[in-house]
Amino acid sequence: MKRKTRDNQRKKVYQLHHSQWDGLIPEAFKPMSLDKCQRLIDVCYYRMTGEAAHSERGKLSPMGFYPVYSGPPLVTDGRRRRRAGYCSGTHRIKLPKWSRNGETVIHEVAHSLVSGKYASHGPEFMKVMIRLLSFVCQISEAELRAKAKEHKVKSRASFPIKTWRVSKSLLAEFRKPETDSKVTNDTERIWKEHGVIRPITIENVRKYIFND
């Protein structure tokens, strides 16, 4: 039986998160809509794996035990949850309203990439997270590693990381202004299929309660 890898630096990683990286990346903590969180997940996942979203996103096996594809995870609104989280069984990222910011989204994407392979918050996880934060926030990895080291978080690991060049069109998709009236990819269709509620607005509440 394979022994479970100990998650020795979980507490330190969350302390780093709660300090907001000591103000090093303030833009990563700005609130985002659920739609934009999904777009950020798509960009980050493509950056690390070269896999883009497609029509099978969100689908599970007939028994409902595992996802049928390995592209970018589907984001859901995480209601009734206290914490954000990635579920490897359904390949989904659940984001309560308070957690919808770039740093938390990237944290969960990193979990989706190292889940089951390494310690949940180990050096391998931090290496992936720092690579993505550097890409999204346009800051050097050396600065992020130095800040992590100040908090005694290890981020150096020997395993290789390959990155894919993100097209200008995909970046433009992510950088589009946020909107609650139109989703720019197939997420709205999937949310409807799986009964995921859109971000709460008066219009959406009326549709949900009164079916109008």
Backbone as a printed PyTorch tensor [residue, N CA C, xyz], in Angstrom:
tensor([[[  0.8470,  -1.2140,   0.0000],
         [  0.0000,   0.0000,   0.0000],
         [  0.8750,   1.2530,   0.0000]],

        [[  0.5690,   2.1690,  -0.8840],
         [  1.3530,   3.3880,  -0.9820],
         [  1.0700,   4.3140,   0.1930]],

        [[  2.1350,   4.7950,   0.8170],
         [  1.9660,   5.7020,   1.9510],
         [  1.6010,   7.0990,   1.4550]],

        [[  0.7000,   7.7310,   2.1870],
         [  0.2780,   9.0790,   1.8430],
         [  1.3760,  10.0770,   2.1920]],

        [[  1.6720,  10.9750,   1.2420],
         [  2.6960,  11.9770,   1.4730],
         [  2.2190,  12.9940,   2.5030]],

        [[  3.0540,  13.2780,   3.4710],
         [  2.6740,  14.2260,   4.5250],
         [  2.6650,  15.6480,   3.9800]],

        [[  1.6470,  16.4010,   4.3880],
         [  1.5010,  17.7970,   3.9370],
         [  2.0960,  18.7070,   5.0080]],

        [[  3.4170,  18.7700,   5.0700],
         [  4.1050,  19.4220,   6.1920],
         [  3.9770,  20.9410,   6.2210]],

        [[  3.8090,  21.5730,   5.0550],
         [  3.8360,  23.0440,   5.0660],
         [  2.4760,  23.6810,   4.7360]],

        [[  1.4140,  22.9320,   4.9630],
         [  0.0710,  23.4500,   4.6970],
         [ -0.1900,  24.7400,   5.4780]],

        [[  0.0980,  24.7160,   6.7830],
         [ -0.1720,  25.8830,   7.6230],
         [  0.6110,  27.0940,   7.1520]],

        [[  1.8650,  26.9110,   6.7640],
         [  2.7030,  28.0240,   6.3110],
         [  2.1920,  28.5960,   4.9960]],

        [[  1.7000,  27.7310,   4.1010],
         [  1.1620,  28.2060,   2.8190],
         [ -0.0680,  29.0690,   3.0630]],

        [[ -0.9320,  28.6520,   3.9910],
         [ -2.1230,  29.4510,   4.2740],
         [ -1.7800,  30.7490,   5.0050]],

        [[ -0.7410,  30.7340,   5.8200],
         [ -0.2900,  31.9800,   6.4400],
         [  0.2120,  32.9530,   5.3840]],

        [[  0.9050,  32.4340,   4.3840],
         [  1.3680,  33.2670,   3.2680],
         [  0.1790,  33.8470,   2.5190]],

        [[ -0.8490,  33.0190,   2.3190],
         [ -2.0670,  33.4880,   1.6370],
         [ -2.7520,  34.5810,   2.4500]],

        [[ -2.9240,  34.3590,   3.7530],
         [ -3.6300,  35.3400,   4.5820],
         [ -2.8590,  36.6530,   4.7070]],

        [[ -1.5410,  36.6040,   4.5420],
         [ -0.7530,  37.8410,   4.5480],
         [ -0.8250,  38.5560,   3.2030]],

        [[ -1.5320,  37.9240,   2.2320],
         [ -1.6210,  38.4350,   0.8590],
         [ -0.2330,  38.6800,   0.2700]],

        [[  0.6610,  37.7270,   0.5490],
         [  2.0410,  37.7950,   0.0580],
         [  2.6960,  39.1210,   0.4390]],

        [[  2.3240,  39.6490,   1.5960],
         [  2.8760,  40.9090,   2.1210],
         [  2.7400,  42.0540,   1.1170]],

        [[  1.6370,  42.0520,   0.3650],
         [  1.3700,  43.1450,  -0.5730],
         [  2.1620,  43.0750,  -1.8650]],

        [[  2.8290,  41.9540,  -2.1280],
         [  3.6660,  41.8450,  -3.3270],
         [  2.8330,  41.7790,  -4.6020]],

        [[  1.6560,  41.1450,  -4.5370],
         [  0.8100,  40.9830,  -5.7280],
         [ -0.6270,  41.4040,  -5.3990]],

        [[ -0.8590,  42.6970,  -5.1440],
         [ -2.2050,  43.1400,  -4.7300],
         [ -3.2850,  42.8480,  -5.7670]],

        [[ -2.9100,  42.8750,  -7.0590],
         [ -3.9180,  42.6390,  -8.0970],
         [ -4.4580,  41.2150,  -8.0510]],

        [[ -3.6990,  40.2860,  -7.4580],
         [ -4.1410,  38.8920,  -7.3910],
         [ -5.2350,  38.6720,  -6.3550]],

        [[ -5.5310,  39.6810,  -5.5370],
         [ -6.5500,  39.5370,  -4.4990],
         [ -7.7890,  40.3860,  -4.7780]],

        [[ -7.8810,  40.9330,  -5.9750],
         [ -9.0730,  41.7050,  -6.3380],
         [-10.2210,  40.7460,  -6.6500]],

        [[-11.4360,  41.0540,  -6.1880],
         [-12.5800,  40.1570,  -6.4450],
         [-12.8590,  40.0230,  -7.9370]],

        [[-13.3080,  38.8320,  -8.3360],
         [-13.6610,  38.5710,  -9.7240],
         [-15.0200,  37.8710,  -9.7670]],

        [[-15.6840,  37.9730, -10.8980],
         [-16.9340,  37.2400, -11.0790],
         [-16.6230,  35.7610, -11.2940]],

        [[-17.6330,  34.9230, -11.1320],
         [-17.4450,  33.4920, -11.3540],
         [-17.0620,  33.2090, -12.8080]],

        [[-17.6320,  33.9800, -13.7250],
         [-17.2920,  33.8210, -15.1360],
         [-15.8020,  34.0580, -15.3720]],

        [[-15.2780,  35.1230, -14.7860],
         [-13.8690,  35.4330, -15.0050],
         [-12.9660,  34.4180, -14.3080]],

        [[-13.4100,  33.8820, -13.1920],
         [-12.6420,  32.8090, -12.5420],
         [-12.4880,  31.6280, -13.4930]],

        [[-13.5840,  31.2830, -14.1960],
         [-13.5030,  30.1680, -15.1490],
         [-12.5320,  30.4890, -16.2790]],

        [[-12.5560,  31.7220, -16.7580],
         [-11.6360,  32.1060, -17.8310],
         [-10.1840,  32.0330, -17.3550]],

        [[ -9.9430,  32.4280, -16.1030],
         [ -8.5870,  32.3560, -15.5630],
         [ -8.1340,  30.8980, -15.4310]],

        [[ -9.0250,  30.0340, -14.9880],
         [ -8.7060,  28.6120, -14.9070],
         [ -8.3190,  28.0720, -16.2780]],

        [[ -9.0920,  28.4430, -17.3080],
         [ -8.8020,  27.9720, -18.6640],
         [ -7.4150,  28.4110, -19.1180]],

        [[ -7.0830,  29.6790, -18.8670],
         [ -5.7810,  30.2120, -19.2850],
         [ -4.6510,  29.4920, -18.5410]],

        [[ -4.7810,  29.3620, -17.2200],
         [ -3.7220,  28.7520, -16.4120],
         [ -3.5350,  27.2850, -16.7560]],

        [[ -4.6270,  26.5720, -16.9500],
         [ -4.5300,  25.1500, -17.2530],
         [ -3.8710,  24.9410, -18.6100]],

        [[ -4.2350,  25.7840, -19.5700],
         [ -3.6000,  25.6750, -20.8890],
         [ -2.1100,  25.9920, -20.7890]],

        [[ -1.7750,  26.9780, -19.9930],
         [ -0.3740,  27.3670, -19.8200],
         [  0.4730,  26.1960, -19.3260]],

        [[ -0.0830,  25.3680, -18.4510],
         [  0.6920,  24.2930, -17.8390],
         [  0.5660,  22.9510, -18.5540]],

        [[ -0.5150,  22.7420, -19.3000],
         [ -0.7410,  21.4190, -19.9040],
         [ -0.9240,  21.4450, -21.4140]],

        [[ -1.2510,  22.6210, -21.9630],
         [ -1.5490,  22.6840, -23.3880],
         [ -2.9480,  22.1840, -23.7230]],

        [[ -3.7810,  21.9220, -22.7000],
         [ -5.1310,  21.4050, -22.9190],
         [ -6.1490,  22.5370, -22.7990]],

        [[ -6.9630,  22.6810, -23.8250],
         [ -7.9850,  23.7280, -23.8360],
         [ -9.3420,  23.1410, -23.4620]],

        [[-10.2700,  24.0150, -23.0920],
         [-11.6290,  23.5790, -22.7620],
         [-12.3340,  23.0950, -24.0200]],

        [[-13.2490,  22.1370, -23.8710],
         [-14.0350,  21.6720, -25.0190],
         [-15.4080,  21.2140, -24.5430]],

        [[-16.1730,  20.6380, -25.4450],
         [-17.5850,  20.3650, -25.1730],
         [-17.8080,  19.3180, -24.0820]],

        [[-16.7930,  18.5380, -23.7310],
         [-16.9610,  17.5060, -22.6970],
         [-16.7650,  18.0560, -21.2890]],

        [[-16.4550,  19.3530, -21.1750],
         [-16.2140,  19.9310, -19.8480],
         [-17.3910,  19.6700, -18.9200]],

        [[-17.0850,  19.2020, -17.7140],
         [-18.1200,  19.0180, -16.7030],
         [-18.8360,  17.6930, -16.7450]],

        [[-18.6490,  16.9140, -17.8180],
         [-19.3460,  15.6370, -17.9090],
         [-18.6680,  14.5920, -17.0300]],

        [[-19.4890,  13.7370, -16.4170],
         [-18.9770,  12.6470, -15.5930],
         [-19.2910,  11.3170, -16.2620]],

        [[-18.6740,  10.2750, -15.7540],
         [-18.9510,   8.9290, -16.2590],
         [-20.4040,   8.5700, -15.9770]],

        [[-20.9500,   7.5400, -16.6480],
         [-22.3580,   7.1620, -16.3990],
         [-22.6790,   6.9320, -14.9300]],

        [[-21.7120,   6.4180, -14.1640],
         [-21.9390,   6.1910, -12.7400],
         [-21.6830,   7.4420, -11.9130]],

        [[-21.1090,   8.4630, -12.5230],
         [-20.8860,   9.7230, -11.8250],
         [-19.6930,   9.7510, -10.9060]],

        [[-18.7590,   8.8000, -11.0780],
         [-17.6410,   8.6980, -10.1410],
         [-16.3960,   9.4550, -10.5920]],

        [[-16.2500,   9.7400, -11.8600],
         [-15.0320,  10.3910, -12.3220],
         [-15.3270,  11.1680, -13.6020]],

        [[-14.5460,  12.1970, -13.8990],
         [-14.7640,  12.9890, -15.1120],
         [-14.3590,  12.1990, -16.3500]],

        [[-14.9160,  12.5590, -17.4930],
         [-14.6110,  11.8350, -18.7260],
         [-13.5340,  12.5280, -19.5480]],

        [[-13.0090,  13.6360, -19.0530],
         [-11.9290,  14.2970, -19.7860],
         [-11.0280,  15.0230, -18.8040]],

        [[ -9.8460,  15.4220, -19.2780],
         [ -8.8460,  15.9700, -18.3590],
         [ -8.4550,  17.4010, -18.6910]],

        [[ -9.3460,  18.1500, -19.3210],
         [ -9.0490,  19.5440, -19.6360],
         [ -9.2090,  20.4280, -18.4110]],

        [[ -9.3260,  21.7330, -18.6060],
         [ -9.4770,  22.6500, -17.4670],
         [-10.6720,  22.2880, -16.5950]],

        [[-10.5180,  22.3450, -15.2750],
         [-11.6430,  22.0160, -14.3800],
         [-12.8080,  22.9820, -14.5760]],

        [[-13.9920,  22.4920, -14.2720],
         [-15.1900,  23.3280, -14.2920],
         [-15.3050,  24.0310, -12.9530]],

        [[-15.6110,  25.3210, -12.9660],
         [-15.7950,  26.0610, -11.7210],
         [-17.2660,  26.0450, -11.3370]],

        [[-17.5420,  25.8770, -10.0470],
         [-18.9080,  25.9990,  -9.5400],
         [-18.8970,  26.9980,  -8.3830]],

        [[-20.0880,  27.4180,  -7.9670],
         [-20.1490,  28.5640,  -7.0530],
         [-19.8530,  28.2230,  -5.6040]],

        [[-19.7450,  26.9520,  -5.2400],
         [-19.3000,  26.5950,  -3.9010],
         [-20.2200,  27.0070,  -2.7790]],

        [[-21.4980,  27.1750,  -3.0650],
         [-22.4020,  27.5740,  -1.9820],
         [-22.4900,  26.4690,  -0.9410]],

        [[-22.7570,  26.8730,   0.2890],
         [-22.7770,  26.0010,   1.4690],
         [-21.3860,  25.4830,   1.8320]],

        [[-20.3500,  26.0820,   1.2660],
         [-18.9800,  25.7000,   1.6170],
         [-18.2970,  26.8630,   2.3250]],

        [[-17.4510,  26.5410,   3.2990],
         [-16.6870,  27.5890,   3.9800],
         [-15.3850,  27.8790,   3.2600]],

        [[-14.8810,  26.8960,   2.5080],
         [-13.5830,  27.0410,   1.8680],
         [-13.6640,  26.7220,   0.3830]],

        [[-12.7560,  27.3190,  -0.3760],
         [-12.5990,  26.9280,  -1.7710],
         [-11.9490,  25.5560,  -1.8060]],

        [[-12.1340,  24.8270,  -2.9030],
         [-11.5280,  23.5060,  -2.9700],
         [-11.5890,  22.9020,  -4.3560]],

        [[-10.6210,  22.0300,  -4.6440],
         [-10.6170,  21.2640,  -5.8870],
         [-11.0170,  19.8370,  -5.5790]],

        [[-11.9440,  19.2840,  -6.3500],
         [-12.3930,  17.9070,  -6.1790],
         [-11.8680,  17.0790,  -7.3490]],

        [[-10.9450,  16.1700,  -7.0730],
         [-10.3730,  15.3560,  -8.1450],
         [-11.3890,  14.3610,  -8.7020]],

        [[-12.3600,  13.9570,  -7.8730],
         [-13.3550,  12.9940,  -8.3190],
         [-14.2450,  13.5200,  -9.4290]],

        [[-14.5890,  14.8080,  -9.3550],
         [-15.4440,  15.4180, -10.3760],
         [-14.6830,  16.3980, -11.2650]],

        [[-13.4100,  16.6410, -10.9410],
         [-12.5660,  17.5820, -11.6890],
         [-13.2250,  18.9630, -11.7370]],

        [[-13.6160,  19.4330, -10.5530],
         [-14.2590,  20.7440, -10.4440],
         [-13.6010,  21.5550,  -9.3360]],

        [[-13.6440,  22.8660,  -9.4990],
         [-13.1490,  23.7880,  -8.4890],
         [-14.3520,  24.5360,  -7.9250]],

        [[-14.5110,  24.4680,  -6.6180],
         [-15.6630,  25.0970,  -5.9620],
         [-15.2010,  26.3720,  -5.2750]],

        [[-15.8620,  27.4750,  -5.6110],
         [-15.4330,  28.7860,  -5.1220],
         [-16.5720,  29.5230,  -4.4250]],

        [[-16.6090,  29.5280,  -3.0830],
         [-17.5370,  30.4240,  -2.3870],
         [-17.2490,  31.8750,  -2.7780]],

        [[-18.1930,  32.7400,  -2.5300],
         [-18.0760,  34.1170,  -3.0170],
         [-16.8170,  34.8240,  -2.5240]],

        [[-16.4220,  34.5950,  -1.2540],
         [-15.2700,  35.3030,  -0.6870],
         [-13.9700,  34.9010,  -1.3660]],

        [[-13.9470,  33.7170,  -1.9960],
         [-12.6910,  33.1720,  -2.5280],
         [-12.4470,  33.4910,  -3.9930]],

        [[-13.2960,  34.2960,  -4.6000],
         [-13.1880,  34.5220,  -6.0490],
         [-12.1850,  35.6300,  -6.3670]],

        [[-10.9120,  35.2670,  -6.2630],
         [ -9.8290,  36.1750,  -6.6350],
         [ -8.7390,  35.3490,  -7.3090]],

        [[ -7.8260,  36.0310,  -7.9780],
         [ -6.8340,  35.3570,  -8.7880],
         [ -5.9440,  34.4070,  -7.9990]],

        [[ -5.4950,  34.8330,  -6.8130],
         [ -4.5670,  34.0030,  -6.0360],
         [ -5.2200,  32.6980,  -5.6030]],

        [[ -6.4710,  32.7630,  -5.1610],
         [ -7.1650,  31.5510,  -4.7390],
         [ -7.4480,  30.6360,  -5.9160]],

        [[ -7.8530,  31.2210,  -7.0370],
         [ -8.1010,  30.4180,  -8.2390],
         [ -6.8290,  29.6850,  -8.6630]],

        [[ -5.7000,  30.3940,  -8.6870],
         [ -4.4280,  29.7800,  -9.0800],
         [ -4.0180,  28.7000,  -8.0730]],

        [[ -4.2930,  28.9420,  -6.7950],
         [ -4.0270,  27.9420,  -5.7510],
         [ -4.7550,  26.6400,  -6.0740]],

        [[ -6.0290,  26.7440,  -6.4490],
         [ -6.8110,  25.5430,  -6.7290],
         [ -6.4060,  24.8960,  -8.0520]],

        [[ -6.0100,  25.6940,  -9.0380],
         [ -5.5140,  25.1210, -10.2950],
         [ -4.2450,  24.3120, -10.0220]],

        [[ -3.3730,  24.8510,  -9.1670],
         [ -2.1550,  24.1190,  -8.8080],
         [ -2.5030,  22.7900,  -8.1440]],

        [[ -3.5360,  22.7750,  -7.2990],
         [ -3.9840,  21.5130,  -6.6990],
         [ -4.4220,  20.5250,  -7.7860]],

        [[ -5.1370,  21.0210,  -8.7940],
         [ -5.6320,  20.1240,  -9.8430],
         [ -4.4870,  19.5040, -10.6340]],

        [[ -3.3410,  20.1780, -10.6620],
         [ -2.1970,  19.6970, -11.4460],
         [ -1.2860,  18.7550, -10.6660]],

        [[ -1.2740,  18.8460,  -9.3460],
         [ -0.3910,  17.9720,  -8.5480],
         [ -1.1760,  16.9870,  -7.6920]],

        [[ -2.5030,  17.0100,  -7.7790],
         [ -3.3440,  16.1690,  -6.9330],
         [ -2.9860,  14.6930,  -7.0740]],

        [[ -2.7400,  14.0420,  -5.9300],
         [ -2.4500,  12.6160,  -5.9120],
         [ -1.0270,  12.2490,  -6.2570]],

        [[ -0.2230,  13.2340,  -6.6510],
         [  1.1580,  12.9400,  -7.0590],
         [  2.1580,  13.3540,  -5.9930]],

        [[  1.8930,  14.4760,  -5.3540],
         [  2.8240,  15.0320,  -4.3730],
         [  2.0290,  15.5220,  -3.1710]],

        [[  2.7370,  16.0100,  -2.1550],
         [  2.0640,  16.6050,  -0.9940],
         [  1.1870,  17.7680,  -1.4580]],

        [[  0.0240,  17.9020,  -0.8340],
         [ -0.9660,  18.8800,  -1.2940],
         [ -0.4310,  20.3050,  -1.3350]],

        [[  0.4470,  20.6710,  -0.3920],
         [  1.0150,  22.0190,  -0.3650],
         [  2.5480,  21.9630,  -0.3170]],

        [[  3.1000,  20.9270,  -0.9180],
         [  4.5490,  20.7390,  -0.8980],
         [  5.2920,  21.6210,  -1.8870]],

        [[  6.6000,  21.4500,  -2.0000],
         [  7.4180,  22.2630,  -2.9200],
         [  6.9540,  22.1660,  -4.3720]],

        [[  6.4700,  20.9840,  -4.7760],
         [  6.0010,  20.8140,  -6.1540],
         [  4.7610,  21.6800,  -6.4140]],

        [[  3.8410,  21.6530,  -5.4370],
         [  2.6480,  22.5090,  -5.5350],
         [  3.0490,  23.9770,  -5.6210]],

        [[  3.9540,  24.4060,  -4.7570],
         [  4.3670,  25.8100,  -4.7420],
         [  5.1120,  26.1890,  -6.0200]],

        [[  5.8640,  25.2570,  -6.5950],
         [  6.5570,  25.5540,  -7.8380],
         [  5.5600,  25.8580,  -8.9530]],

        [[  4.4900,  25.0570,  -9.0310],
         [  3.4480,  25.2910, -10.0360],
         [  2.7280,  26.6040,  -9.7580]],

        [[  2.3780,  26.8380,  -8.4870],
         [  1.6420,  28.0550,  -8.1410],
         [  2.4540,  29.3010,  -8.4490]],

        [[  3.7300,  29.2880,  -8.1150],
         [  4.5840,  30.4510,  -8.3730],
         [  4.7570,  30.6700,  -9.8710]],

        [[  4.8680,  29.5790, -10.6360],
         [  4.9670,  29.7310, -12.0880],
         [  3.7340,  30.4230, -12.6570]],

        [[  2.5560,  30.0600, -12.1640],
         [  1.3160,  30.6630, -12.6570],
         [  1.1230,  32.0970, -12.1550]],

        [[  1.4640,  32.3390, -10.8890],
         [  1.3690,  33.7100, -10.3720],
         [  2.2990,  34.6390, -11.1380]],

        [[  3.4820,  34.1550, -11.4560],
         [  4.4380,  34.9500, -12.2200],
         [  3.8790,  35.2800, -13.5930]],

        [[  3.2290,  34.3040, -14.2240],
         [  2.6540,  34.4940, -15.5540],
         [  1.4850,  35.4710, -15.5300]],

        [[  0.5740,  35.2980, -14.5720],
         [ -0.6430,  36.1150, -14.5280],
         [ -0.3520,  37.5320, -14.0310]],

        [[  0.4790,  37.6500, -12.9910],
         [  0.7420,  38.9580, -12.3680],
         [  1.9420,  39.6780, -12.9770]],

        [[  2.6310,  39.0370, -13.9200],
         [  3.7900,  39.6400, -14.5770],
         [  4.8260,  40.0950, -13.5560]],

        [[  5.2320,  39.1670, -12.7110],
         [  6.2620,  39.4250, -11.7110],
         [  7.2300,  38.2420, -11.7560]],

        [[  8.4910,  38.4760, -11.4440],
         [  9.4840,  37.4130, -11.5830],
         [  9.2630,  36.3020, -10.5490]],

        [[  9.5820,  35.0850, -10.9700],
         [  9.4740,  33.9540, -10.0570],
         [ 10.4370,  34.1030,  -8.8860]],

        [[ 11.5900,  34.7270,  -9.1260],
         [ 12.5810,  34.9000,  -8.0610],
         [ 12.0020,  35.7280,  -6.9130]],

        [[ 11.2500,  36.7800,  -7.2200],
         [ 10.6430,  37.6120,  -6.1740],
         [  9.6140,  36.8170,  -5.3810]],

        [[  8.8170,  36.0080,  -6.0910],
         [  7.7990,  35.2090,  -5.4160],
         [  8.4310,  34.1250,  -4.5450]],

        [[  9.4930,  33.4930,  -5.0500],
         [ 10.1780,  32.4670,  -4.2510],
         [ 10.8080,  33.0760,  -3.0060]],

        [[ 11.3780,  34.2990,  -3.1720],
         [ 11.9930,  34.9670,  -2.0200],
         [ 10.9500,  35.2820,  -0.9500]],

        [[  9.7690,  35.7310,  -1.3950],
         [  8.7010,  36.0370,  -0.4360],
         [  8.2160,  34.7600,   0.2590]],

        [[  8.0990,  33.6810,  -0.5130],
         [  7.7010,  32.4050,   0.0840],
         [  8.7420,  31.9440,   1.1060]],

        [[ 10.0100,  32.1540,   0.7860],
         [ 11.0860,  31.7420,   1.6950],
         [ 11.0250,  32.5290,   2.9960]],

        [[ 10.6450,  33.8080,   2.9330],
         [ 10.5060,  34.6150,   4.1470],
         [  9.4890,  33.9840,   5.1040]],

        [[  8.4870,  33.3320,   4.5180],
         [  7.4530,  32.6720,   5.3260],
         [  7.7790,  31.1970,   5.5500]],

        [[  9.0110,  30.8190,   5.2350],
         [  9.5080,  29.4510,   5.4350],
         [  8.7060,  28.4290,   4.6350]],

        [[  8.2840,  28.8510,   3.4440],
         [  7.5750,  27.9580,   2.5260],
         [  8.5500,  27.5120,   1.4470]],

        [[  8.7400,  26.2210,   1.3240],
         [  9.6530,  25.6830,   0.3180],
         [  8.9700,  25.6700,  -1.0500]],

        [[  9.6860,  26.1420,  -2.0650],
         [  9.0890,  26.2080,  -3.4030],
         [ 10.0060,  25.6680,  -4.4880]],

        [[ 11.1370,  25.1310,  -4.1000],
         [ 12.0640,  24.5600,  -5.0930],
         [ 11.8800,  23.0470,  -5.1410]],

        [[ 11.6780,  22.5350,  -6.3340],
         [ 11.5070,  21.0970,  -6.5210],
         [ 12.2190,  20.6870,  -7.8050]],

        [[ 12.6320,  19.4430,  -7.8570],
         [ 13.4390,  18.9790,  -8.9880],
         [ 12.6090,  18.5470, -10.1910]],

        [[ 11.2870,  18.3610,  -9.9930],
         [ 10.5160,  17.8510, -11.1150],
         [ 10.3490,  18.9350, -12.1860]],

        [[ 10.3880,  18.5400, -13.4750],
         [ 10.3500,  19.5320, -14.5620],
         [  8.9500,  20.0830, -14.7910]],

        [[  8.8970,  21.3340, -15.2260],
         [  7.6370,  21.9610, -15.6170],
         [  7.7730,  22.4250, -17.0620]],

        [[  6.8430,  22.0140, -17.8780],
         [  6.8000,  22.4860, -19.2530],
         [  5.6350,  23.4450, -19.3960]],

        [[  5.8500,  24.5650, -20.0460],
         [  4.7740,  25.5270, -20.2390],
         [  4.5030,  25.7150, -21.7240]],

        [[  3.2450,  26.0030, -22.0330],
         [  2.8250,  26.2570, -23.4000],
         [  2.5990,  27.7520, -23.5970]],

        [[  2.8910,  28.1950, -24.7840],
         [  2.6720,  29.6040, -25.1010],
         [  1.1700,  29.8470, -25.2280]],

        [[  0.6780,  30.8240, -24.4870],
         [ -0.7450,  31.1540, -24.5190],
         [ -0.9940,  32.1560, -25.6310]],

        [[ -1.9370,  31.8440, -26.4850],
         [ -2.2130,  32.7120, -27.6320],
         [ -2.8040,  34.0470, -27.1850]],

        [[ -2.6390,  35.0380, -28.0240],
         [ -3.1900,  36.3630, -27.7200],
         [ -4.7120,  36.3080, -27.6220]],

        [[ -5.3320,  35.4500, -28.4140],
         [ -6.7960,  35.3670, -28.3850],
         [ -7.2920,  34.8120, -27.0520]],

        [[ -6.5550,  33.8330, -26.4920],
         [ -6.9510,  33.2770, -25.1980],
         [ -6.7350,  34.2850, -24.0860]],

        [[ -5.6480,  35.0320, -24.1550],
         [ -5.4130,  36.0850, -23.1690],
         [ -6.4740,  37.1780, -23.2810]],

        [[ -6.8370,  37.5150, -24.5300],
         [ -7.8710,  38.5390, -24.7350],
         [ -9.2030,  38.0770, -24.1730]],

        [[ -9.4810,  36.7660, -24.2940],
         [-10.7120,  36.1980, -23.7400],
         [-10.7510,  36.3920, -22.2290]],

        [[ -9.6080,  36.1410, -21.5600],
         [ -9.5410,  36.2960, -20.1170],
         [ -9.6780,  37.7550, -19.7030]],

        [[ -9.0920,  38.6580, -20.4840],
         [ -9.0420,  40.0640, -20.1020],
         [-10.2870,  40.8450, -20.4870]],

        [[-11.2600,  40.2070, -21.1020],
         [-12.5020,  40.8990, -21.4530],
         [-13.1710,  41.4390, -20.1920]],

        [[-13.8720,  42.5600, -20.3000],
         [-14.5750,  43.1060, -19.1240],
         [-15.5460,  42.0830, -18.5530]],

        [[-15.6780,  42.0860, -17.2350],
         [-16.5920,  41.1570, -16.5800],
         [-18.0310,  41.5230, -16.8880]],

        [[-18.8670,  40.5070, -17.0070],
         [-20.2780,  40.7490, -17.2870],
         [-21.1050,  39.6500, -16.6450]],

        [[-22.2850,  39.9890, -16.1830],
         [-23.1980,  38.9850, -15.6510],
         [-24.2630,  38.6060, -16.6750]],

        [[-24.2650,  39.2700, -17.8250],
         [-25.3260,  39.0310, -18.7970],
         [-24.9440,  38.0150, -19.8530]],

        [[-23.6370,  37.7870, -20.0560],
         [-23.2180,  36.8710, -21.1120],
         [-21.9120,  36.1980, -20.7280]],

        [[-21.8690,  34.8880, -20.8790],
         [-20.6520,  34.1290, -20.6190],
         [-19.9430,  33.9240, -21.9430]],

        [[-18.6110,  34.0500, -21.9430],
         [-17.8850,  34.0670, -23.2030],
         [-17.4300,  32.6900, -23.6620]],

        [[-17.6950,  31.6280, -22.8970],
         [-17.3650,  30.2860, -23.3570],
         [-18.5630,  29.3790, -23.1220]],

        [[-18.3450,  28.0780, -23.0510],
         [-19.4640,  27.1430, -22.9250],
         [-19.9120,  26.9210, -21.4830]],

        [[-19.4140,  27.7110, -20.5490],
         [-19.7000,  27.4710, -19.1370],
         [-21.1830,  27.6270, -18.8150]],

        [[-21.8440,  28.5920, -19.4190],
         [-23.2580,  28.8250, -19.1100],
         [-24.0900,  27.5940, -19.4510]],

        [[-23.8210,  26.9860, -20.5960],
         [-24.5500,  25.7760, -20.9850],
         [-24.3230,  24.6630, -19.9660]],

        [[-23.0820,  24.4980, -19.5290],
         [-22.7550,  23.4340, -18.5810],
         [-23.4140,  23.7060, -17.2360]],

        [[-23.3800,  24.9640, -16.8010],
         [-24.0140,  25.3090, -15.5300],
         [-25.4970,  24.9390, -15.5570]],

        [[-26.1570,  25.2060, -16.6870],
         [-27.5810,  24.8760, -16.8030],
         [-27.7940,  23.3730, -16.7470]],

        [[-26.9300,  22.6200, -17.4460],
         [-27.0640,  21.1600, -17.4750],
         [-26.9170,  20.5590, -16.0840]],

        [[-26.0160,  21.1020, -15.2810],
         [-25.7160,  20.5250, -13.9720],
         [-26.4190,  21.2550, -12.8270]],

        [[-27.2770,  22.2050, -13.1460],
         [-28.0270,  22.8930, -12.1140],
         [-27.1950,  23.8250, -11.2620]],

        [[-26.0870,  24.3260, -11.8100],
         [-25.2490,  25.2650, -11.0630],
         [-25.8320,  26.6560, -11.2130]],

        [[-26.0070,  27.3400, -10.0860],
         [-26.6450,  28.6440, -10.1010],
         [-25.6320,  29.7250, -10.4580]],

        [[-26.0270,  30.6170, -11.3150],
         [-25.1730,  31.7340, -11.6780],
         [-25.0040,  32.6800, -10.4910]],

        [[-24.0020,  33.5870, -10.5250],
         [-23.8460,  34.5600,  -9.4420],
         [-25.1740,  35.2570,  -9.1330]],

        [[-25.4460,  35.4470,  -7.8580],
         [-26.7730,  35.9090,  -7.4560],
         [-27.0290,  37.3520,  -7.8880]],

        [[-28.0790,  37.5460,  -8.6420],
         [-28.5870,  38.8700,  -8.9810],
         [-30.1020,  38.8010,  -8.8000]],

        [[-30.7620,  39.9530,  -8.8110],
         [-32.2290,  39.9550,  -8.6660],
         [-32.8550,  39.1370,  -9.7840]],

        [[-32.3170,  39.3040, -11.0200],
         [-32.8870,  38.5950, -12.1640],
         [-32.7280,  37.0800, -11.9990]],

        [[-31.5320,  36.6350, -11.5620],
         [-31.2970,  35.2060, -11.4180],
         [-32.1190,  34.6080, -10.2820]],

        [[-32.2870,  35.3660,  -9.2090],
         [-33.1140,  34.8760,  -8.1100],
         [-34.5660,  34.7010,  -8.5830]],

        [[-35.0620,  35.6590,  -9.3520],
         [-36.4450,  35.5500,  -9.8690],
         [-36.5680,  34.3220, -10.7770]],

        [[-35.5600,  34.1070, -11.6410],
         [-35.6080,  32.9560, -12.5390],
         [-35.5770,  31.6550, -11.7570]],

        [[-34.8010,  31.6280, -10.6900],
         [-34.6400,  30.4030,  -9.9130],
         [-35.8860,  30.1120,  -9.0930]],

        [[-36.4650,  31.1540,  -8.4670],
         [-37.6100,  30.9420,  -7.5780],
         [-38.9250,  30.8980,  -8.3330]],

        [[-39.0940,  31.8400,  -9.2890],
         [-40.3810,  31.9780,  -9.9470],
         [-40.4050,  31.3670, -11.3530]],

        [[-39.2210,  30.8960, -11.8310],
         [-39.1300,  30.3170, -13.1770],
         [-39.6330,  31.2680, -14.2660]],

        [[-39.2990,  32.5760, -14.1050],
         [-39.7380,  33.5210, -15.1300],
         [-38.5150,  34.1280, -15.8220]]])
